Structure formats: structure tokens, C-alpha cells
Amino acid sequence: MTRILLLGGTSEASALARALAERGTPALFSYAGRTESPVPQPLPMRVGGFGGVAGLIETLRAGGFSHVIDATHPFAAQMSRHAIAACAATGVPLCAFERPEWVPGAGDRWSRVTGIAAAAAALPEAPARVFLAIGKQHLAEFAGAPQHHYLLRLVDPPAEALPLPDAEAVIARGPFTVEGDTALLRDHAITHVVAKNAGGSGAAAKLAAARALGLPVVMIDRPALPPRLLRGSVEAVLDWLDHGASGAKRGV
Ligand code: NAP
């Protein structure tokens, strides 16, 4: 019997949830629980970690899951690695949805770095005004560059003091517009943008805004993952479900 475990956290995961619900396919939607009020889904939902690979294996077995769809954020690499390992151990077919990366275009001033620490190191020595568009989990890695003013954009108001001496947060949930992000960068006199290469349209506005204002962008490359079955659109993931777990793996 078909029963899907859908690992969510992206707008495409929500689109997959809608499609599965419309088709009446039994499925459970899983959130990491990174935001206080996650977007409601038209599927049964669970929130929070599984307890590592062992916990995910137990969940797959106890829940009678026939397929796993990994539609997590491209930087949620630990979850994706755990899904690869647990599906290999249980023989449950896995398909990952992956958005195309953003690529620089004419007028973009990007420097590409690997990892958060490298992004902090790529900022100038002199005090700058930095739009730090990386969520809340890794802000402390910028504490070694306290001379900068940091503008953060967070989904929820911070529950504790920010780990940066000179920082302010705007609270907002995407998708964002180029007009809005251009005004945000201009109003805060931003001189540098730091972003994760998430891809997709919902968070791309800041890049167009940086281009319009001629600002440099420090772009953090995606973490590398082991080979896995990949599809690049919601339709292609549904097609995989309909036509079996075969297809090309990344890197082969
Ligand atoms: P992660 O580092 O890959 O995952 C850490 C742990 O969180 C996993 O090992 C797992 O716990 C749990 N987890 C993650 N996604 C889950 C899901 N969909 N369902 C159940 N448990 C899940 O991912 P992360 O901590 O969420 O985020 C890593 C990076 O991705 C951050 O830089 C963050 O800003 C970015 N990001 C994440 C999301 C999101 O929705 N998760 C959205 C936007 C950006 P167990 O090992 O206990 O199973």
C-alpha cells in the first residue's frame, strides 16, 4: 500500500502536499519545527526530529511507509543525509526534490564561498552594514566580525538576545518582492548582502535588489550530499511516484 513520508520545509513541499491531498494519496507531512507557526498543510502533520537515522528507520518501519519524498530546504543537509541512510537501510524508495541553484547574471557582484564561516571571513575588515539573510541558526558564526552592523530577517521574533552586538531583526515570512527588498536594503543603508544559495523564487528578490543597488553579495554554496534520486519539479516527483522508483542519480 502506498504511504508517503513527505519531509517538508519548502514551498515545493507544500505544493506536493496539496497534490497528494487532492489525489487522496495517504501521506504524512514532517516539519523540523524551526518556526513557531508552520504553514498548515492539507495532510496529517508531525513536527520535530525523528531521533537521527535510527529514529527515522523506526518511523519508516512502524508507520508502514512505502516512499519517502525529501522536499527539505537545500541547506537542511543533515536531514537529507539521514533520509538517504534510513531509506537505504529499510529499502524504502527515496526521491528528493531539488530546486536549481541561483546563478549570477549580468550586473551581479557575487563572491561564492563554502560554509558560513567562510561567509563571515569574506566580509571586509572595515565596518559594513550587512543584510544577513541566513535564518537564525548560524548567526553566532558572525560574532567574530563584531564591527559590522547586521540586519536580519527572521520568521519569528528572536526568543533570546541576538548573538551579535550590533544587530536588528525585521520579522517577515516570504515570498518577498524586488520592490520591497530594494526599499529594505536602501532604508537600512546596506552595503553587503550575505545569502545561502537556496534557489527558487520566494527568496530571490534580495538578489535582484542587490543587483539594482550595485551591492556585493556573499553567496554561500549548498552543502554537498551523497548521490540520491533527484527530481527538479513537483510534477516530476509525482511522476516518480506514479511510475516507480527508477531514474538518474546525482553525480552518475
Ligand atoms: P538539518 O540541519 O538538516 O536537520 C537537523 C535535524 O533537524 C535533523 O537531523 C532532524 O532531526 C531535524 N529535521 C530537519 N528537517 C526535518 C523535517 N522536515 N522533519 C523532521 N525533522 C527534521 O536542518 P535544519 O536544522 O532544519 O536546517 C539546516 C539549515 O537549513 C539551516 O541553515 C536553516 O536555516 C535552513 N532552513 C531549514 C528550513 C526547514 O524547514 N528545516 C527552512 C529554511 C531554511 P533528527 O536527526 O532528530 O531526525
Residues whose N, C-alpha, C, O or C-beta is under 5 A from the ligand:
A	BS01	NAP	L7 G8 G9 S30 Y31 A32 R34 G48 G49 F50 G51 G52 H73 F75 A76 A77 Q78 M79 S80 I134 G135 Q137
